[in-house]
Amino acid sequence: MIENNTTTINSKQESLEDLLIIKGISKVYKKDNKEYKVLEDINFKIKKGEMIGIVGESGSGKSTLLHILAGLVKPTKGEVYLEGKSLYEMNDHTLTRFRRRRMGFVFQFFNLISTQNVLENIVLPIHLDDGEIDDDYLNEIINLLFSRMNLRETSMLKVLKKLLIY
């Protein structure tokens, strides 16, 4: 069955409770005419509400697998189905919108845009999605950030807040 340019799996074996289905995922990187198998024939399911942990030695492919599951890196072979829809049959625009609206990903490195301040980095995804900025929620985030840095309601904090407000 085809739905919105993505394949929808429709099998009696697949449960409606399956949030994520990973079938035959493999990833091979090529460098200097050499192939490096990072992942080979990975298969598993995650049900709605289920929590899992991915553990392994450094360099064993954990980050690569997470990048594939988040739609950031395409597998060499295999499929990822989210709520029955094939992630890698989505076109670039649909996959980008999916990642922006449905995926949360904390990178090992910050990946902030250095030419933008903290606030601009926070609101960038909202602007890209043509969304509305919720000022109350944004102030809550800013206050949380400042409280984590142990800054109190001082005149310096007030100046910093004013500099961050768009």
N, C-alpha and C positions, 0 to 999 in steps of 0.2 A: 504494500500500500504506500503511495507517495502522498506526502502532506507538506505544503510550504517548502518545496524543493529539498526536503530531507526525508530519508527513509524512516518509516515508522515500523518497528518490529511488532509483529502481531502473531504470537505463538502461544499455544496453551501452556508451554513450558515456562514462559516468562510471566512472572507474577506482577500484578498491578502495584505491589508494594516495592518492586525493584526500582530504586531511584537511579542507580548507575549500573550499567552492565559493560564490562570490559571483555572483549572477545579477541583472543589471538594477537594481542599487542606485541609488536616487536619494533625495536629502534636500532638502526645501524647508522653510525657516523662514518664518513669517508674522509681520510686525510692522508695526503702524500701517497696515493694509490693503495692505501691500506684500509681495511674495513674493521671497525670496532663495534662488536655487538654489545650494546648496553642493556637492552631488554630483549627477551626471547619468549614468545608465546605465553604472554601473561593473560590469565583469565580469572575474573572474579566478579561478584555482584555486591552491591551495597544497597540495603533496603532503607526505605524512608525511616528516619529517626535513629538509624544505626550509626555507631561511631567506630572507626577503625584506626589503627596505627600502622604506619609504614616504617619499618625498621631495617637497618642493614649497615654494612660497613661503608666507610667513605668511598665514593666512587662506584657504588654498586647499582646506581640508576634510580635512586629514590626521587631526586629532583627532576630527572627526566620524566619519570612516570607522572609526577604531579603536574609538570608542564603539559604533558599530553592530556591528562584528565581535565585540565583547565582550558584546553583549546589554544594553548600558546605555541605548542610544537606539534607538528603532524607526525603520526607514527609511520614507520616504514611499511608496516603491515598491521592489519587488524582494525577493529572498530570500537568506538566509544559511544554508547547510547545513554542519553540523559532523558529520563522520563519517556523512554521508548523512541526518542528521536536521535538519529545519527548526527553526532557532533561534526564530523568531518565531511559530511555531504552538504553542510550549510555553505552558502557563498560567503565571501569575506565580510561583506557588510552585515549580514545576519550574525555571523560568528563574533564580530566585533561588538555588536549590540548585546549579544548574549553574555559575553565576558563582562561588559560594563554593567549590565543590569543584574546578572545572576551569580557571578563568580566573585568570591573574595579570595585574594591571594596575597600573602605576605612574603615578599621576596627576601632573600638572604641579605641583599644590599638594598638601600633605600629607594633607588630609581626615581629620585625627585628631579624636577627640572631646575637646574641651578640658576637660571635667569629669572625664576619666579620666587616670590616669598612663600612662606608657609601657607598663608591663606589661599593664595593663587593655586598652589599645588593641591590643596584640599578641594577647592571648588571646580578644578579643571574637568573632572569627569562629568560633573553636573552640567557644565557649559557645553561639553561635547555632545551631551544627550539632549540639549535644548530644554533642560529642566529648570525649575524654579528654585532659587536659593531660599531655604528656610532659615531666616535670620536667628530665630530663637535657638534652633538646633545648632547652628553654626557657632553662636555665642557659647553654647554649652560645651562644644568641642574645644573652643579656644580656652575657656575657663579650665577645662580638664587638663589641657596641655600645660597651661601655666601652673596649675596646682601640682602637677607631676614634677615640674621644675622647681617647686618650693618657692614660687613667687607669691607674695601676699599683695593685698590691695594697697599698693603704694603708688606714689605719683609716677614712678618709673613704669610700673605695670600699666597704669592708665595710658601713658604715652605709647607704650608698645601696642596696646590694644587698638589705639587710634590709628597707628601706622598699619596695622593688619586689616582694618576694616576697609572694604572696597569703596 
